[in-house]
Amino acid sequence: MPLSKKARIEIYLPDKPKPAYRRLQKAFENEFLQTFGGATVIKNIKGLYLSADGKTDSDKINLVYADTPFDFDKNFKALSKYTNDLREVALEASEEESILIVVHQIYRSI
């Protein structure tokens, strides 16, 4: 059977010990479960970045992702709108300046 071309959506969430962050992650897990039939969660990832003063800083991050049934190229506009909506929800529910959401093309063999 040939490979199928799909889109994967990944949300990188700060792992902070605050109820709002736990609720937000559960909401995204449930969104992906109900919308795409499943989700994968990888916890305790280390994220590194440069702070405004040029020093290296790190955060603990949890990754929530799902493979969609949609072709990346054919549904680019809809995927873009959907992920922008997810980002807006994340920004409203958290204290973050930005939330990284990635969409990329994957090839699956099932």
C-alpha positions as CSV (number, residue, x, y, z in Angstrom):
1,M,0.0,0.0,0.0
2,P,1.4,3.4,-0.9
3,L,2.2,6.1,1.7
4,S,-0.5,8.6,2.5
5,K,0.3,12.3,2.7
6,K,-1.3,14.0,5.7
7,A,-0.8,17.0,8.0
8,R,0.4,16.8,11.6
9,I,-0.4,19.5,14.1
10,E,1.9,20.0,17.1
11,I,1.3,22.2,20.1
12,Y,4.3,23.0,22.4
13,L,2.9,24.0,25.8
14,P,4.9,25.2,28.8
15,D,4.7,22.7,31.6
16,K,3.9,25.0,34.5
17,P,2.4,23.9,37.9
18,K,-0.7,26.0,37.5
19,P,-4.2,24.7,37.1
20,A,-4.9,26.9,34.0
21,Y,-2.0,25.2,32.2
22,R,-3.2,21.7,33.1
23,R,-6.7,22.6,31.9
24,L,-5.4,24.0,28.7
25,Q,-3.4,20.9,27.9
26,K,-6.4,18.7,28.7
27,A,-8.5,20.8,26.5
28,F,-6.1,20.4,23.5
29,E,-5.9,16.7,24.2
30,N,-9.7,16.4,24.1
31,E,-9.9,18.7,21.0
32,F,-7.6,16.4,19.1
33,L,-9.2,13.3,20.4
34,Q,-12.7,14.4,19.4
35,T,-11.6,16.1,16.1
36,F,-9.1,13.6,14.8
37,G,-9.7,10.4,16.8
38,G,-6.5,10.6,18.9
39,A,-3.6,12.5,20.2
40,T,-0.1,11.9,21.4
41,V,1.4,13.6,24.5
42,I,5.1,13.8,25.2
43,K,5.9,15.2,28.6
44,N,9.0,16.7,30.2
45,I,10.7,18.1,27.1
46,K,13.4,20.7,27.6
47,G,13.1,23.9,25.6
48,L,16.0,26.3,25.2
49,Y,15.8,29.9,24.1
50,L,17.7,33.2,24.4
51,S,16.2,35.8,26.7
52,A,16.0,39.5,25.8
53,D,19.4,40.1,27.5
54,G,21.0,37.3,25.4
55,K,21.3,34.7,28.2
56,T,20.3,31.1,27.6
57,D,17.1,30.1,29.5
58,S,15.1,26.9,29.5
59,D,11.6,25.7,30.1
60,K,9.9,22.4,30.6
61,I,7.5,21.8,27.7
62,N,4.8,19.2,26.9
63,L,4.1,18.4,23.3
64,V,0.6,17.5,22.2
65,Y,0.1,16.4,18.6
66,A,-2.3,14.7,16.2
67,D,-2.2,13.5,12.7
68,T,-5.1,14.8,10.7
69,P,-6.9,13.1,7.8
70,F,-6.2,16.1,5.6
71,D,-3.7,16.5,2.8
72,F,-1.3,19.3,3.8
73,D,-1.2,21.1,0.4
74,K,-4.9,20.8,-0.4
75,N,-6.1,22.0,3.0
76,F,-3.4,24.6,3.8
77,K,-5.8,27.5,4.2
78,A,-8.2,25.5,6.6
79,L,-5.2,24.2,8.6
80,S,-3.8,27.7,8.9
81,K,-7.1,29.0,10.2
82,Y,-7.6,26.1,12.6
83,T,-4.1,26.5,14.1
84,N,-4.5,30.2,14.4
85,D,-7.7,29.6,16.4
86,L,-5.9,27.1,18.6
87,R,-3.1,29.6,19.2
88,E,-5.5,32.4,20.2
89,V,-7.2,30.0,22.7
90,A,-3.8,29.1,24.2
91,L,-2.7,32.8,24.5
92,E,-6.0,33.7,26.2
93,A,-5.8,30.8,28.6
94,S,-2.2,31.2,29.6
95,E,0.3,33.9,30.7
96,E,2.5,33.3,27.7
97,E,3.7,35.9,25.1
98,S,3.7,33.2,22.4
99,I,2.7,29.6,21.9
100,L,4.4,27.5,19.3
101,I,2.1,25.5,17.0
102,V,3.6,23.6,14.1
103,V,1.9,22.1,11.1
104,H,3.9,19.9,8.8
105,Q,3.4,17.3,6.1
106,I,4.0,13.7,7.0
107,Y,3.9,10.5,5.1
108,R,2.3,7.5,6.8
109,S,2.2,3.8,6.1
110,I,-0.8,2.1,7.7
